Amino acid sequence: MLNVYHTTTQDSIERFLFTTVHDLILGVVREKAQGTNISEEQIQFIADFYKYSFVGIMLDWIGKGMNEDYNEIVYNMANTLHGSIANSISNFTNEAK
């Protein structure tokens, strides 16, 4: 990964990660938004919000040489995100009422 990071333009890496992560998160957001009145724009916004967070953390970790324990990063991200996508959907849904 570090070789790819150092031999490929950062823009290419970011585009790849943004696309991949967005698609994954969008699926989760859509699944959790079923049965709500949340708009497609709001679904996309939530997916983008988390996409930038995930990719930013990954790029920071890669840029620092990938020396930090990725298990700890994943654990911290999981704790931070626990329930937050559903909460975001709920906040948008309650706003629309």
N, C-alpha and C positions, 0 to 999 in steps of 0.2 A: 504494500500500500504506500509506504514511504517513497519507493521508487516511482510509482505512478504520480504521486503528489509532486515530486520534484522534477519530473520530466514532462508533465502535461500542464497546460495552462490551468491556472486556478479557476478560470471561468468555465472551462470544460468540466472540471470535477464538480463544481458547484451546480451547474446545469443538470448533470447526471444525478447527483444526490437530491437536488430539489425535486426533480421529476419522479424519481423512485420513491422518495419519502412521501411526497404529496399523494401519489396514487395509493400508497398503503394507508395513510391517515384518512384520506377521503373515504375509503371503504368503511373504516371504523365509524367515522362521523355519520355517514349515510345510514349505516345499520342502526346506530343509536338514535337517529333522528326519525326513524320510521314511526308513523302515527302521531307526529307532532305537526304544528303549522309553521315550522321554521322554513324560511325561503331558501332557494338554491344559492342565492348570493350569500346568505348567512352561513350555510353549510360550507361553501367555498372559503369564506373568511376564516372560519374556525380551522379548517384544514390548512390554510396558509399560515395561520398563526403558529400552529404546532410544527408545521414544516420548517419554518425559520428557526424555531427553537432547537429542534432535533439536529438540523444541518449545522447550525451555529456551534452547537456543542461538539459535534463530530469533527468539524473543521478545526476548531480550537484544539481538540485532542490530537488530531493528526499534525497540526502545525507545531505543537509542542514536542513532537517526536514520538508520540504514542507511548510514552513512558508511564503514564498514570494507569492504574489498574482499571481496565474497562468494565470489570464486574462491579466495581464500586460506582462507576459512572452510571451504568445501567440501573443499579439499585437506587441511586439517588434520583434518576429520572423517573423510575417507576413510582417512587414515593411521591414525587412532586406531581405527577400526572394522575395519580389514583383518583378516579372519579371526576377529574376536571373537564373532560370532554362532555360527559353527561351534564355536568353543572353548566357549562357554556351553553349547551343546547337548551337547558331549562331556563337560563337567564334570557335568551333570545325569545323563547316561547312565552315566558311570563311578560316580557316587554310588549309583545304583540296583543296581549289581552286588554 
